[in-house]
Amino acid sequence: MTTLTKKELKKMEEYYYWSGYKDWHPFPKELKAEIMSVYGEEPFPHTWTEQDIWEGSRKMIINYFDNKSN
């Protein structure tokens, strides 16, 4: 079973910061809550892989900040 933890979410924030998205750091509380609500628990009977979590989170993060700038 793979789920997203607060520690992993912190790693994602650091990854985006060091990748050049310094104005995205720290993530807003509502974005963190949205990501954790989706990936913080296993969707029984399905399972997440690490790749599912990182890719899905990446899409949510980019979508969030793209919509914020418009």
All heavy atoms as a GROMACS GRO file, in nm:
protein
  610
    1MET      N    1   0.083  -0.119   0.000
    1MET     CA    2   0.000   0.000   0.000
    1MET      C    3   0.088   0.125   0.000
    1MET      O    4   0.180   0.136   0.078
    1MET     CB    5  -0.086   0.005   0.126
    1MET     CG    6  -0.208  -0.072   0.124
    1MET     SD    7  -0.299  -0.020   0.271
    1MET     CE    8  -0.449  -0.101   0.242
    2THR      N    9   0.054   0.214  -0.086
    2THR     CA   10   0.128   0.340  -0.092
    2THR      C   11   0.029   0.455  -0.079
    2THR      O   12  -0.071   0.460  -0.150
    2THR     CB   13   0.204   0.352  -0.225
    2THR    OG1   14   0.290   0.241  -0.240
    2THR    CG2   15   0.285   0.477  -0.229
    3THR      N   16   0.059   0.544   0.013
    3THR     CA   17  -0.020   0.666   0.030
    3THR      C   18   0.077   0.782   0.045
    3THR      O   19   0.196   0.763   0.071
    3THR     CB   20  -0.111   0.660   0.154
    3THR    OG1   21  -0.030   0.642   0.269
    3THR    CG2   22  -0.215   0.550   0.143
    4LEU      N   23   0.025   0.900   0.029
    4LEU     CA   24   0.106   1.021   0.046
    4LEU      C   25   0.105   1.061   0.193
    4LEU      O   26   0.000   1.068   0.256
    4LEU     CB   27   0.048   1.134  -0.040
    4LEU     CG   28   0.126   1.265  -0.039
    4LEU    CD1   29   0.264   1.245  -0.102
    4LEU    CD2   30   0.050   1.371  -0.115
    5THR      N   31   0.222   1.086   0.246
    5THR     CA   32   0.235   1.132   0.384
    5THR      C   33   0.271   1.280   0.384
    5THR      O   34   0.312   1.335   0.280
    5THR     CB   35   0.345   1.053   0.459
    5THR    OG1   36   0.470   1.079   0.395
    5THR    CG2   37   0.316   0.904   0.459
    6LYS      N   38   0.259   1.343   0.498
    6LYS     CA   39   0.297   1.484   0.510
    6LYS      C   40   0.446   1.502   0.480
    6LYS      O   41   0.486   1.603   0.422
    6LYS     CB   42   0.264   1.538   0.649
    6LYS     CG   43   0.115   1.552   0.671
    6LYS     CD   44   0.084   1.606   0.808
    6LYS     CE   45  -0.067   1.616   0.827
    6LYS     NZ   46  -0.103   1.670   0.957
    7LYS      N   47   0.526   1.404   0.518
    7LYS     CA   48   0.670   1.410   0.491
    7LYS      C   49   0.697   1.408   0.340
    7LYS      O   50   0.780   1.484   0.290
    7LYS     CB   51   0.739   1.291   0.559
    7LYS     CG   52   0.888   1.290   0.546
    7LYS     CD   53   0.948   1.173   0.622
    7LYS     CE   54   1.097   1.170   0.606
    7LYS     NZ   55   1.157   1.058   0.679
    8GLU      N   56   0.626   1.322   0.267
    8GLU     CA   57   0.641   1.316   0.122
    8GLU      C   58   0.591   1.443   0.055
    8GLU      O   59   0.649   1.489  -0.043
    8GLU     CB   60   0.569   1.194   0.065
    8GLU     CG   61   0.634   1.062   0.101
    8GLU     CD   62   0.771   1.046   0.039
    8GLU    OE1   63   0.790   1.082  -0.078
    8GLU    OE2   64   0.861   0.997   0.110
    9LEU      N   65   0.483   1.499   0.108
    9LEU     CA   66   0.431   1.625   0.054
    9LEU      C   67   0.534   1.736   0.072
    9LEU      O   68   0.554   1.820  -0.016
    9LEU     CB   69   0.298   1.661   0.119
    9LEU     CG   70   0.225   1.782   0.064
    9LEU    CD1   71   0.199   1.770  -0.085
    9LEU    CD2   72   0.094   1.803   0.138
   10LYS      N   73   0.602   1.736   0.185
   10LYS     CA   74   0.709   1.834   0.211
   10LYS      C   75   0.822   1.817   0.109
   10LYS      O   76   0.877   1.915   0.059
   10LYS     CB   77   0.761   1.818   0.354
   10LYS     CG   78   0.861   1.919   0.395
   10LYS     CD   79   0.794   2.052   0.416
   10LYS     CE   80   0.894   2.152   0.470
   10LYS     NZ   81   0.846   2.287   0.455
   11LYS      N   82   0.854   1.691   0.075
   11LYS     CA   83   0.957   1.665  -0.026
   11LYS      C   84   0.915   1.720  -0.161
   11LYS      O   85   0.997   1.772  -0.236
   11LYS     CB   86   0.984   1.514  -0.038
   11LYS     CG   87   1.063   1.456   0.074
   11LYS     CD   88   1.088   1.309   0.050
   11LYS     CE   89   1.156   1.242   0.166
   11LYS     NZ   90   1.177   1.097   0.142
   12MET      N   91   0.786   1.708  -0.193
   12MET     CA   92   0.736   1.764  -0.319
   12MET      C   93   0.752   1.915  -0.321
   12MET      O   94   0.795   1.972  -0.422
   12MET     CB   95   0.587   1.732  -0.338
   12MET     CG   96   0.559   1.600  -0.393
   12MET     SD   97   0.382   1.587  -0.424
   12MET     CE   98   0.368   1.411  -0.428
   13GLU      N   99   0.718   1.981  -0.210
   13GLU     CA  100   0.736   2.127  -0.201
   13GLU      C  101   0.882   2.165  -0.226
   13GLU      O  102   0.911   2.258  -0.300
   13GLU     CB  103   0.694   2.177  -0.064
   13GLU     CG  104   0.546   2.185  -0.042
   13GLU     CD  105   0.513   2.243   0.094
   13GLU    OE1  106   0.557   2.186   0.195
   13GLU    OE2  107   0.443   2.345   0.097
   14GLU      N  108   0.973   2.092  -0.162
   14GLU     CA  109   1.116   2.120  -0.178
   14GLU      C  110   1.161   2.094  -0.321
   14GLU      O  111   1.241   2.170  -0.377
   14GLU     CB  112   1.197   2.036  -0.080
   14GLU     CG  113   1.176   2.078   0.063
   14GLU     CD  114   1.241   1.984   0.164
   14GLU    OE1  115   1.308   1.886   0.122
   14GLU    OE2  116   1.223   2.008   0.284
   15TYR      N  117   1.108   1.988  -0.382
   15TYR     CA  118   1.144   1.956  -0.520
   15TYR      C  119   1.106   2.071  -0.613
   15TYR      O  120   1.188   2.114  -0.694
   15TYR     CB  121   1.074   1.828  -0.565
   15TYR     CG  122   1.082   1.806  -0.714
   15TYR    CD1  123   1.198   1.753  -0.770
   15TYR    CD2  124   0.977   1.840  -0.798
   15TYR    CE1  125   1.209   1.736  -0.907
   15TYR    CE2  126   0.987   1.822  -0.935
   15TYR     CZ  127   1.102   1.769  -0.989
   15TYR     OH  128   1.112   1.753  -1.124
   16TYR      N  129   0.984   2.121  -0.600
   16TYR     CA  130   0.942   2.231  -0.687
   16TYR      C  131   1.020   2.360  -0.657
   16TYR      O  132   1.051   2.436  -0.747
   16TYR     CB  133   0.790   2.254  -0.678
   16TYR     CG  134   0.715   2.150  -0.758
   16TYR    CD1  135   0.657   2.041  -0.696
   16TYR    CD2  136   0.705   2.160  -0.895
   16TYR    CE1  137   0.590   1.944  -0.770
   16TYR    CE2  138   0.639   2.064  -0.971
   16TYR     CZ  139   0.582   1.956  -0.907
   16TYR     OH  140   0.518   1.860  -0.981
   17TYR      N  141   1.052   2.383  -0.531
   17TYR     CA  142   1.132   2.500  -0.494
   17TYR      C  143   1.268   2.496  -0.563
   17TYR      O  144   1.310   2.591  -0.627
   17TYR     CB  145   1.149   2.507  -0.342
   17TYR     CG  146   1.233   2.624  -0.297
   17TYR    CD1  147   1.177   2.751  -0.284
   17TYR    CD2  148   1.368   2.609  -0.270
   17TYR    CE1  149   1.252   2.859  -0.243
   17TYR    CE2  150   1.446   2.717  -0.229
   17TYR     CZ  151   1.387   2.841  -0.216
   17TYR     OH  152   1.463   2.948  -0.177
   18TRP      N  153   1.336   2.383  -0.551
   18TRP     CA  154   1.470   2.371  -0.608
   18TRP      C  155   1.468   2.351  -0.759
   18TRP      O  156   1.572   2.364  -0.824
   18TRP     CB  157   1.548   2.258  -0.539
   18TRP     CG  158   1.580   2.293  -0.398
   18TRP    CD1  159   1.528   2.235  -0.286
   18TRP    CD2  160   1.666   2.396  -0.351
   18TRP    NE1  161   1.577   2.296  -0.174
   18TRP    CE2  162   1.663   2.396  -0.211
   18TRP    CE3  163   1.747   2.490  -0.415
   18TRP    CZ2  164   1.737   2.485  -0.134
   18TRP    CZ3  165   1.820   2.578  -0.337
   18TRP    CH2  166   1.815   2.574  -0.199
   19SER      N  167   1.352   2.322  -0.816
   19SER     CA  168   1.339   2.309  -0.962
   19SER      C  169   1.312   2.444  -1.029
   19SER      O  170   1.293   2.449  -1.150
   19SER     CB  171   1.227   2.212  -0.997
   19SER     OG  172   1.257   2.083  -0.954
   20GLY      N  173   1.306   2.550  -0.950
   20GLY     CA  174   1.290   2.682  -1.007
   20GLY      C  175   1.155   2.748  -0.984
   20GLY      O  176   1.131   2.858  -1.030
   21TYR      N  177   1.067   2.681  -0.913
   21TYR     CA  178   0.934   2.737  -0.885
   21TYR      C  179   0.932   2.795  -0.744
   21TYR      O  180   0.849   2.758  -0.661
   21TYR     CB  181   0.826   2.629  -0.902
   21TYR     CG  182   0.820   2.573  -1.042
   21TYR    CD1  183   0.885   2.454  -1.075
   21TYR    CD2  184   0.752   2.641  -1.141
   21TYR    CE1  185   0.879   2.404  -1.203
   21TYR    CE2  186   0.746   2.591  -1.270
   21TYR     CZ  187   0.809   2.472  -1.300
   21TYR     OH  188   0.804   2.424  -1.428
   22LYS      N  189   1.023   2.887  -0.717
   22LYS     CA  190   1.039   2.941  -0.582
   22LYS      C  191   0.916   3.018  -0.534
   22LYS      O  192   0.888   3.020  -0.416
   22LYS     CB  193   1.163   3.029  -0.577
   22LYS     CG  194   1.290   2.949  -0.600
   22LYS     CD  195   1.414   3.031  -0.581
   22LYS     CE  196   1.542   2.963  -0.611
   22LYS     NZ  197   1.564   2.828  -0.588
   23ASP      N  198   0.839   3.076  -0.626
   23ASP     CA  199   0.718   3.148  -0.584
   23ASP      C  200   0.603   3.054  -0.549
   23ASP      O  201   0.500   3.099  -0.501
   23ASP     CB  202   0.676   3.249  -0.692
   23ASP     CG  203   0.654   3.188  -0.827
   23ASP    OD1  204   0.717   3.084  -0.858
   23ASP    OD2  205   0.574   3.243  -0.904
   24TRP      N  206   0.619   2.925  -0.572
   24TRP     CA  207   0.516   2.826  -0.534
   24TRP      C  208   0.538   2.775  -0.391
   24TRP      O  209   0.458   2.698  -0.340
   24TRP     CB  210   0.519   2.706  -0.627
   24TRP     CG  211   0.473   2.734  -0.766
   24TRP    CD1  212   0.440   2.853  -0.821
   24TRP    CD2  213   0.454   2.638  -0.869
   24TRP    NE1  214   0.403   2.838  -0.952
   24TRP    CE2  215   0.411   2.706  -0.984
   24TRP    CE3  216   0.470   2.500  -0.876
   24TRP    CZ2  217   0.383   2.641  -1.104
   24TRP    CZ3  218   0.443   2.435  -0.995
   24TRP    CH2  219   0.399   2.506  -1.108
   25HIS      N  220   0.647   2.815  -0.328
   25HIS     CA  221   0.682   2.759  -0.197
   25HIS      C  222   0.645   2.855  -0.087
   25HIS      O  223   0.675   2.974  -0.099
   25HIS     CB  224   0.832   2.730  -0.193
   25HIS     CG  225   0.875   2.654  -0.073
   25HIS    ND1  226   0.911   2.715   0.042
   25HIS    CD2  227   0.885   2.521  -0.050
   25HIS    CE1  228   0.945   2.623   0.132
   25HIS    NE2  229   0.930   2.505   0.077
   26PRO      N  230   0.587   2.815   0.022
   26PRO     CA  231   0.527   2.683   0.044
   26PRO      C  232   0.392   2.673  -0.028
   26PRO      O  233   0.331   2.775  -0.059
   26PRO     CB  234   0.508   2.678   0.196
   26PRO     CG  235   0.487   2.821   0.234
   26PRO     CD  236   0.572   2.902   0.138
   27PHE      N  237   0.348   2.549  -0.050
   27PHE     CA  238   0.218   2.530  -0.114
   27PHE      C  239   0.109   2.588  -0.025
   27PHE      O  240   0.117   2.577   0.098
   27PHE     CB  241   0.187   2.383  -0.136
   27PHE     CG  242   0.273   2.314  -0.239
   27PHE    CD1  243   0.282   2.176  -0.241
   27PHE    CD2  244   0.342   2.384  -0.336
   27PHE    CE1  245   0.358   2.110  -0.336
   27PHE    CE2  246   0.420   2.320  -0.431
   27PHE     CZ  247   0.427   2.182  -0.431
   28PRO      N  248   0.007   2.648  -0.083
   28PRO     CA  249  -0.107   2.697  -0.003
   28PRO      C  250  -0.178   2.583   0.068
   28PRO      O  251  -0.179   2.469   0.020
   28PRO     CB  252  -0.198   2.761  -0.108
   28PRO     CG  253  -0.111   2.789  -0.225
   28PRO     CD  254  -0.007   2.682  -0.224
   29LYS      N  255  -0.238   2.614   0.182
   29LYS     CA  256  -0.305   2.512   0.262
   29LYS      C  257  -0.414   2.439   0.185
   29LYS      O  258  -0.430   2.318   0.198
   29LYS     CB  259  -0.365   2.574   0.388
   29LYS     CG  260  -0.262   2.615   0.489
   29LYS     CD  261  -0.325   2.677   0.611
   29LYS     CE  262  -0.217   2.726   0.706
   29LYS     NZ  263  -0.272   2.789   0.825
   30GLU      N  264  -0.491   2.514   0.102
   30GLU     CA  265  -0.599   2.449   0.028
   30GLU      C  266  -0.546   2.350  -0.075
   30GLU      O  267  -0.607   2.246  -0.098
   30GLU     CB  268  -0.694   2.550  -0.037
   30GLU     CG  269  -0.632   2.642  -0.140
   30GLU     CD  270  -0.581   2.773  -0.083
   30GLU    OE1  271  -0.573   2.789   0.040
   30GLU    OE2  272  -0.549   2.861  -0.165
   31LEU      N  273  -0.430   2.377  -0.134
   31LEU     CA  274  -0.370   2.283  -0.229
   31LEU      C  275  -0.322   2.159  -0.155
   31LEU      O  276  -0.345   2.046  -0.200
   31LEU     CB  277  -0.254   2.348  -0.304
   31LEU     CG  278  -0.176   2.257  -0.400
   31LEU    CD1  279  -0.267   2.196  -0.506
   31LEU    CD2  280  -0.062   2.334  -0.464
   32LYS      N  281  -0.256   2.178  -0.042
   32LYS     CA  282  -0.210   2.064   0.038
   32LYS      C  283  -0.328   1.976   0.079
   32LYS      O  284  -0.321   1.853   0.070
   32LYS     CB  285  -0.137   2.112   0.163
   32LYS     CG  286  -0.003   2.172   0.138
   32LYS     CD  287   0.059   2.212   0.271
   32LYS     CE  288   0.188   2.284   0.255
   32LYS     NZ  289   0.247   2.324   0.383
   33ALA      N  290  -0.436   2.039   0.123
   33ALA     CA  291  -0.554   1.964   0.166
   33ALA      C  292  -0.614   1.886   0.050
   33ALA      O  293  -0.655   1.771   0.067
   33ALA     CB  294  -0.658   2.059   0.226
   34GLU      N  295  -0.617   1.947  -0.068
   34GLU     CA  296  -0.672   1.880  -0.186
   34GLU      C  297  -0.588   1.757  -0.224
   34GLU      O  298  -0.642   1.649  -0.249
   34GLU     CB  299  -0.679   1.978  -0.302
   34GLU     CG  300  -0.742   1.921  -0.427
   34GLU     CD  301  -0.745   2.022  -0.542
   34GLU    OE1  302  -0.726   2.144  -0.517
   34GLU    OE2  303  -0.765   1.978  -0.655
   35ILE      N  304  -0.457   1.773  -0.224
   35ILE     CA  305  -0.368   1.662  -0.258
   35ILE      C  306  -0.380   1.551  -0.155
   35ILE      O  307  -0.390   1.433  -0.191
   35ILE     CB  308  -0.222   1.711  -0.271
   35ILE    CG1  309  -0.208   1.805  -0.390
   35ILE    CG2  310  -0.126   1.594  -0.285
   35ILE    CD1  311  -0.074   1.877  -0.398
   36MET      N  312  -0.380   1.588  -0.027
   36MET     CA  313  -0.390   1.486   0.078
   36MET      C  314  -0.525   1.415   0.077
   36MET      O  315  -0.533   1.296   0.107
   36MET     CB  316  -0.364   1.548   0.216
   36MET     CG  317  -0.220   1.586   0.242
   36MET     SD  318  -0.100   1.450   0.228
   36MET     CE  319  -0.144   1.355   0.371
   37SER      N  320  -0.631   1.485   0.040
   37SER     CA  321  -0.762   1.420   0.036
   37SER      C  322  -0.768   1.314  -0.074
   37SER      O  323  -0.838   1.214  -0.059
   37SER     CB  324  -0.873   1.523   0.016
   37SER     OG  325  -0.873   1.574  -0.115
   38VAL      N  326  -0.693   1.335  -0.181
   38VAL     CA  327  -0.692   1.237  -0.290
   38VAL      C  328  -0.593   1.124  -0.263
   38VAL      O  329  -0.626   1.006  -0.278
   38VAL     CB  330  -0.659   1.305  -0.426
   38VAL    CG1  331  -0.643   1.202  -0.536
   38VAL    CG2  332  -0.766   1.407  -0.461
   39TYR      N  333  -0.471   1.159  -0.223
   39TYR     CA  334  -0.364   1.060  -0.214
   39TYR      C  335  -0.325   1.021  -0.071
   39TYR      O  336  -0.234   0.941  -0.053
   39TYR     CB  337  -0.241   1.109  -0.290
   39TYR     CG  338  -0.268   1.123  -0.437
   39TYR    CD1  339  -0.279   1.249  -0.495
   39TYR    CD2  340  -0.287   1.012  -0.517
   39TYR    CE1  341  -0.306   1.263  -0.630
   39TYR    CE2  342  -0.316   1.024  -0.651
   39TYR     CZ  343  -0.325   1.149  -0.707
   39TYR     OH  344  -0.353   1.162  -0.841
   40GLY      N  345  -0.393   1.074   0.028
   40GLY     CA  346  -0.360   1.043   0.167
   40GLY      C  347  -0.414   0.909   0.215
   40GLY      O  348  -0.371   0.858   0.317
   41GLU      N  349  -0.508   0.852   0.139
   41GLU     CA  350  -0.565   0.721   0.175
   41GLU      C  351  -0.574   0.635   0.050
   41GLU      O  352  -0.591   0.686  -0.061
   41GLU     CB  353  -0.706   0.739   0.232
   41GLU     CG  354  -0.711   0.812   0.363
   41GLU     CD  355  -0.854   0.824   0.416
   41GLU    OE1  356  -0.945   0.759   0.361
   41GLU    OE2  357  -0.871   0.900   0.512
   42GLU      N  358  -0.564   0.504   0.069
   42GLU     CA  359  -0.579   0.412  -0.042
   42GLU      C  360  -0.724   0.410  -0.087
   42GLU      O  361  -0.815   0.404  -0.004
   42GLU     CB  362  -0.540   0.269  -0.002
   42GLU     CG  363  -0.392   0.246   0.006
   42GLU     CD  364  -0.323   0.235  -0.128
   42GLU    OE1  365  -0.388   0.210  -0.231
   42GLU    OE2  366  -0.201   0.253  -0.128
   43PRO      N  367  -0.749   0.412  -0.217
   43PRO     CA  368  -0.886   0.406  -0.268
   43PRO      C  369  -0.932   0.260  -0.279
   43PRO      O  370  -0.932   0.203  -0.388
   43PRO     CB  371  -0.874   0.473  -0.405
   43PRO     CG  372  -0.736   0.437  -0.450
   43PRO     CD  373  -0.653   0.436  -0.325
   44PHE      N  374  -0.967   0.200  -0.168
   44PHE     CA  375  -1.005   0.058  -0.166
   44PHE      C  376  -1.110   0.030  -0.270
   44PHE      O  377  -1.204   0.107  -0.284
   44PHE     CB  378  -1.057   0.020  -0.026
   44PHE     CG  379  -1.086  -0.127  -0.013
   44PHE    CD1  380  -0.984  -0.216   0.006
   44PHE    CD2  381  -1.216  -0.174  -0.025
   44PHE    CE1  382  -1.010  -0.351   0.016
   44PHE    CE2  383  -1.243  -0.308  -0.016
   44PHE     CZ  384  -1.140  -0.397   0.005
   45PRO      N  385  -1.102  -0.071  -0.349
   45PRO     CA  386  -1.006  -0.183  -0.351
   45PRO      C  387  -0.883  -0.159  -0.438
   45PRO      O  388  -0.804  -0.248  -0.459
   45PRO     CB  389  -1.089  -0.297  -0.408
   45PRO     CG  390  -1.178  -0.231  -0.507
   45PRO     CD  391  -1.210  -0.096  -0.444
   46HIS      N  392  -0.865  -0.039  -0.490
   46HIS     CA  393  -0.750  -0.009  -0.575
   46HIS      C  394  -0.629   0.029  -0.490
   46HIS      O  395  -0.640   0.048  -0.369
   46HIS     CB  396  -0.783   0.106  -0.671
   46HIS     CG  397  -0.910   0.083  -0.747
   46HIS    ND1  398  -0.921  -0.011  -0.846
   46HIS    CD2  399  -1.031   0.142  -0.737
   46HIS    CE1  400  -1.043  -0.010  -0.894
   46HIS    NE2  401  -1.114   0.083  -0.829
   47THR      N  402  -0.514   0.041  -0.554
   47THR     CA  403  -0.394   0.084  -0.484
   47THR      C  404  -0.323   0.190  -0.567
   47THR      O  405  -0.337   0.195  -0.689
   47THR     CB  406  -0.296  -0.033  -0.461
   47THR    OG1  407  -0.263  -0.091  -0.588
   47THR    CG2  408  -0.356  -0.139  -0.371
   48TRP      N  409  -0.248   0.276  -0.498
   48TRP     CA  410  -0.166   0.377  -0.564
   48TRP      C  411  -0.024   0.324  -0.573
   48TRP      O  412   0.023   0.255  -0.485
   48TRP     CB  413  -0.160   0.507  -0.484
   48TRP     CG  414  -0.287   0.581  -0.463
   48TRP    CD1  415  -0.342   0.613  -0.343
   48TRP    CD2  416  -0.373   0.637  -0.562
   48TRP    NE1  417  -0.458   0.685  -0.362
   48TRP    CE2  418  -0.479   0.701  -0.496
   48TRP    CE3  419  -0.372   0.639  -0.700
   48TRP    CZ2  420  -0.582   0.766  -0.563
   48TRP    CZ3  421  -0.474   0.704  -0.766
   48TRP    CH2  422  -0.577   0.766  -0.698
   49THR      N  423   0.046   0.363  -0.678
   49THR     CA  424   0.191   0.343  -0.683
   49THR      C  425   0.254   0.479  -0.656
   49THR      O  426   0.186   0.581  -0.661
   49THR     CB  427   0.238   0.292  -0.821
   49THR    OG1  428   0.209   0.392  -0.919
   49THR    CG2  429   0.171   0.161  -0.858
   50GLU      N  430   0.384   0.481  -0.627
   50GLU     CA  431   0.451   0.609  -0.608
   50GLU      C  432   0.438   0.696  -0.732
   50GLU      O  433   0.420   0.816  -0.723
   50GLU     CB  434   0.600   0.588  -0.575
   50GLU     CG  435   0.628   0.577  -0.429
   50GLU     CD  436   0.776   0.580  -0.401
   50GLU    OE1  437   0.840   0.685  -0.426
   50GLU    OE2  438   0.827   0.477  -0.356
   51GLN      N  439   0.447   0.632  -0.848
   51GLN     CA  440   0.436   0.706  -0.973
   51GLN      C  441   0.297   0.768  -0.988
   51GLN      O  442   0.284   0.882  -1.032
   51GLN     CB  443   0.466   0.616  -1.092
   51GLN     CG  444   0.463   0.691  -1.224
   51GLN     CD  445   0.499   0.604  -1.342
   51GLN    OE1  446   0.530   0.486  -1.326
   51GLN    NE2  447   0.496   0.661  -1.460
   52ASP      N  448   0.192   0.692  -0.950
   52ASP     CA  449   0.055   0.746  -0.954
   52ASP      C  450   0.045   0.873  -0.869
   52ASP      O  451  -0.013   0.973  -0.911
   52ASP     CB  452  -0.047   0.645  -0.900
   52ASP     CG  453  -0.064   0.522  -0.986
   52ASP    OD1  454  -0.041   0.531  -1.109
   52ASP    OD2  455  -0.100   0.417  -0.930
   53ILE      N  456   0.100   0.866  -0.749
   53ILE     CA  457   0.091   0.977  -0.655
   53ILE      C  458   0.168   1.099  -0.707
   53ILE      O  459   0.116   1.210  -0.709
   53ILE     CB  460   0.142   0.935  -0.516
   53ILE    CG1  461   0.045   0.832  -0.456
   53ILE    CG2  462   0.158   1.056  -0.424
   53ILE    CD1  463   0.094   0.767  -0.328
   54TRP      N  464   0.293   1.079  -0.752
   54TRP     CA  465   0.373   1.192  -0.798
   54TRP      C  466   0.316   1.253  -0.926
   54TRP      O  467   0.311   1.374  -0.940
   54TRP     CB  468   0.519   1.151  -0.818
   54TRP     CG  469   0.594   1.154  -0.688
   54TRP    CD1  470   0.595   1.058  -0.591
   54TRP    CD2  471   0.673   1.261  -0.638
   54TRP    NE1  472   0.672   1.099  -0.485
   54TRP    CE2  473   0.722   1.222  -0.511
   54TRP    CE3  474   0.710   1.384  -0.689
   54TRP    CZ2  475   0.804   1.304  -0.435
   54TRP    CZ3  476   0.792   1.466  -0.612
   54TRP    CH2  477   0.837   1.425  -0.487
   55GLU      N  478   0.272   1.169  -1.018
   55GLU     CA  479   0.218   1.221  -1.144
   55GLU      C  480   0.084   1.291  -1.121
   55GLU      O  481   0.058   1.399  -1.174
   55GLU     CB  482   0.203   1.108  -1.247
   55GLU     CG  483   0.150   1.152  -1.380
   55GLU     CD  484   0.239   1.252  -1.455
   55GLU    OE1  485   0.358   1.264  -1.422
   55GLU    OE2  486   0.188   1.317  -1.547
   56GLY      N  487  -0.004   1.229  -1.042
   56GLY     CA  488  -0.133   1.291  -1.013
   56GLY      C  489  -0.116   1.421  -0.937
   56GLY      O  490  -0.183   1.521  -0.966
   57SER      N  491  -0.026   1.422  -0.842
   57SER     CA  492   0.002   1.544  -0.764
   57SER      C  493   0.061   1.652  -0.853
   57SER      O  494   0.025   1.769  -0.841
   57SER     CB  495   0.097   1.514  -0.649
   57SER     OG  496   0.039   1.424  -0.558
   58ARG      N  497   0.151   1.614  -0.942
   58ARG     CA  498   0.212   1.710  -1.034
   58ARG      C  499   0.104   1.780  -1.116
   58ARG      O  500   0.104   1.902  -1.130
   58ARG     CB  501   0.310   1.639  -1.128
   58ARG     CG  502   0.379   1.732  -1.226
   58ARG     CD  503   0.458   1.654  -1.331
   58ARG     NE  504   0.371   1.583  -1.422
   58ARG     CZ  505   0.309   1.638  -1.527
   58ARG    NH1  506   0.325   1.766  -1.555
   58ARG    NH2  507   0.232   1.566  -1.606
   59LYS      N  508   0.009   1.702  -1.167
   59LYS     CA  509  -0.100   1.760  -1.246
   59LYS      C  510  -0.184   1.856  -1.162
   59LYS      O  511  -0.223   1.963  -1.209
   59LYS     CB  512  -0.187   1.650  -1.305
   59LYS     CG  513  -0.118   1.572  -1.415
   59LYS     CD  514  -0.206   1.460  -1.466
   59LYS     CE  515  -0.134   1.380  -1.574
   59LYS     NZ  516  -0.216   1.268  -1.621
   60MET      N  517  -0.213   1.818  -1.038
   60MET     CA  518  -0.293   1.902  -0.950
   60MET      C  519  -0.219   2.032  -0.917
   60MET      O  520  -0.279   2.140  -0.916
   60MET     CB  521  -0.327   1.827  -0.820
   60MET     CG  522  -0.422   1.712  -0.839
   60MET     SD  523  -0.441   1.610  -0.692
   60MET     CE  524  -0.546   1.715  -0.595
   61ILE      N  525  -0.089   2.022  -0.891
   61ILE     CA  526  -0.008   2.139  -0.854
   61ILE      C  527   0.000   2.236  -0.972
   61ILE      O  528  -0.024   2.357  -0.956
   61ILE     CB  529   0.132   2.094  -0.809
   61ILE    CG1  530   0.122   2.018  -0.676
   61ILE    CG2  531   0.227   2.213  -0.798
   61ILE    CD1  532   0.245   1.936  -0.641
   62ILE      N  533   0.033   2.185  -1.089
   62ILE     CA  534   0.045   2.272  -1.206
   62ILE      C  535  -0.090   2.336  -1.239
   62ILE      O  536  -0.097   2.456  -1.267
   62ILE     CB  537   0.102   2.194  -1.325
   62ILE    CG1  538   0.250   2.163  -1.297
   62ILE    CG2  539   0.086   2.272  -1.456
   62ILE    CD1  540   0.315   2.069  -1.395
   63ASN      N  541  -0.196   2.257  -1.233
   63ASN     CA  542  -0.331   2.311  -1.259
   63ASN      C  543  -0.366   2.421  -1.159
   63ASN      O  544  -0.420   2.525  -1.196
   63ASN     CB  545  -0.434   2.199  -1.255
   63ASN     CG  546  -0.570   2.245  -1.294
   63ASN    OD1  547  -0.588   2.316  -1.391
   63ASN    ND2  548  -0.670   2.206  -1.216
   64TYR      N  549  -0.335   2.399  -1.032
   64TYR     CA  550  -0.364   2.496  -0.928
   64TYR      C  551  -0.295   2.631  -0.958
   64TYR      O  552  -0.358   2.737  -0.955
   64TYR     CB  553  -0.322   2.444  -0.791
   64TYR     CG  554  -0.347   2.541  -0.679
   64TYR    CD1  555  -0.469   2.544  -0.616
   64TYR    CD2  556  -0.248   2.630  -0.638
   64TYR    CE1  557  -0.494   2.635  -0.514
   64TYR    CE2  558  -0.273   2.721  -0.537
   64TYR     CZ  559  -0.395   2.722  -0.474
   64TYR     OH  560  -0.420   2.813  -0.373
   65PHE      N  561  -0.165   2.626  -0.985
   65PHE     CA  562  -0.091   2.750  -1.007
   65PHE      C  563  -0.121   2.813  -1.143
   65PHE      O  564  -0.113   2.934  -1.155
   65PHE     CB  565   0.058   2.727  -0.985
   65PHE     CG  566   0.093   2.711  -0.840
   65PHE    CD1  567   0.127   2.589  -0.787
   65PHE    CD2  568   0.088   2.820  -0.754
   65PHE    CE1  569   0.156   2.575  -0.652
   65PHE    CE2  570   0.116   2.807  -0.620
   65PHE     CZ  571   0.150   2.684  -0.568
   66ASP      N  572  -0.154   2.733  -1.243
   66ASP     CA  573  -0.196   2.790  -1.372
   66ASP      C  574  -0.325   2.867  -1.356
   66ASP      O  575  -0.342   2.975  -1.414
   66ASP     CB  576  -0.213   2.681  -1.478
   66ASP     CG  577  -0.082   2.637  -1.539
   66ASP    OD1  578   0.021   2.702  -1.515
   66ASP    OD2  579  -0.083   2.535  -1.612
   67ASN      N  580  -0.419   2.814  -1.279
   67ASN     CA  581  -0.547   2.881  -1.257
   67ASN      C  582  -0.534   3.002  -1.166
   67ASN      O  583  -0.612   3.096  -1.177
   67ASN     CB  584  -0.651   2.783  -1.202
   67ASN     CG  585  -0.694   2.683  -1.307
   67ASN    OD1  586  -0.689   2.710  -1.427
   67ASN    ND2  587  -0.734   2.565  -1.262
   68LYS      N  588  -0.437   3.002  -1.075
   68LYS     CA  589  -0.414   3.115  -0.986
   68LYS      C  590  -0.362   3.236  -1.062
   68LYS      O  591  -0.393   3.348  -1.027
   68LYS     CB  592  -0.311   3.078  -0.878
   68LYS     CG  593  -0.370   3.008  -0.761
   68LYS     CD  594  -0.455   3.102  -0.685
   68LYS     CE  595  -0.446   3.076  -0.538
   68LYS     NZ  596  -0.553   3.136  -0.464
   69SER      N  597  -0.283   3.211  -1.166
   69SER     CA  598  -0.221   3.323  -1.239
   69SER      C  599  -0.317   3.385  -1.340
   69SER      O  600  -0.291   3.493  -1.391
   69SER     CB  601  -0.094   3.275  -1.312
   69SER     OG  602  -0.126   3.178  -1.409
   70ASN      N  603  -0.428   3.319  -1.369
   70ASN     CA  604  -0.526   3.374  -1.466
   70ASN      C  605  -0.627   3.463  -1.400
   70ASN      O  606  -0.658   3.467  -1.294
   70ASN     CB  607  -0.597   3.261  -1.540
   70ASN     CG  608  -0.503   3.186  -1.632
   70ASN    OD1  609  -0.404   3.243  -1.677
   70ASN    ND2  610  -0.532   3.063  -1.657
   0.00000   0.00000   0.00000
